[in-house]
């Protein structure tokens, strides 16, 4: 069976020879020069916040309809599903997220965003910026649609392109699933997505087996103390002291309860208590983010947080009905993004064969950023690959290493990527993957 699969895979690559990729590369370059460049600038100049991507969604829907896709809008809020049926074959999904961030852009770009928008979270007018590269994603999605529509004689099956809202807030993919995404449009045989990366050299494809993005949980710890005068601490139970002890104790979870090579993060991002210098409050509130790459690690960390918080309350002498409460949010759970290893190896070979060995790297993530893409791929389990496309010119890294300005991270007001290589390679890599998965 393995030999048969290998023969089929080899024939698939041979069916799309190198000169055909040269033609694809040239055509994508023309698409960028003649159309996609201006489209990227439009998206960058007009970002919208999560769940408020009405104008972005309308423009994306218009572009996909123009390429012959059957487009449904309003899926899970502002989500878009574009379908192109092209004979018998697999159903393959490609997803791009659409939303921006409440960040004031300071990139210095001539097309920097000056947009402001009413935030539904704070009810305040806030600046908005594409500070995470979602403008690259949706521009590349349009580029992919253009190529796949023009190359219908080279593939067979059903292509599903998704414009997803609210990735930055987390529930965008979940909202689309709760709107019966698969029941309405079919369950994909394969699912793909990519993220432009400021930490990778522009145009390089970075793909890894395993988990490229962590799972994330939002946890609140409510500490009930006994209020008293700051000059008489013995008369109460200080929630600030207890909270501080909990913060310190939580750091032992990763360092002493996870295996040394098992990644995990427990970060207390917010600690609120009290109103005045000389008042010991009766309440403290810790806000915690928890990151993991598998469900076993998630359980160890969440169980450990509850055990530590409650037992530190007992150590402080709190009665059982006053022990700290640990609340794991049910509205903001992100499963880990887990690539299908066999599919990674398959697409990696295709990309290396067509784009060159040097164009494809395998650099494991150093952080524990999270994604909501696994809402699409976890239940039911869909073979999927989430890859990175480099967005920062090599010269910028060299200047930074020589003592020049650092390369700005995602979500920074200084964030900027080089759109031309990022968009072009995003389209090329996606089209090559789709042609392989949907080969006639």
Secondary structure, DSSP 8 states (H G I E B T S, - for coil): -HHHHHHHHHHHHHHS-HHHHHHHHHHHHHHIIIIIHHHHHHHHHT---TT--HHHHHHHHHHHHHTT-EEEEEETTTEEEEEEEESSS-EEEEEEE---BS----S--TT----EEE-TTTSSEEE-B--SSHHHHHHHHHHHHHHHHHTGGGB-EEEEEEEE--TTTS-HHHHHHHTTHHHHH---SEEEEEEEEEEEETT-EE--SS-SBBEEEEEEEEEE-B-EETT-GGGSB-HHHHHHHHHHHHHHIIIIIS-TTS-EEEEEEEEEE-SSTTEE-SEEEEEEEEEESSHHHHHHHHHHHHHHHHHHHHHTT--GGGS-EEEE-SSS-B--B---HHHHHHHHHHHHHHH-GGGEE----SS--B-STHHHHTTTT-EEEEEEEEEE-HHHHHHHHTTS-----TT-TT----HHHHHHHHHHHHHHHHHHHTB-
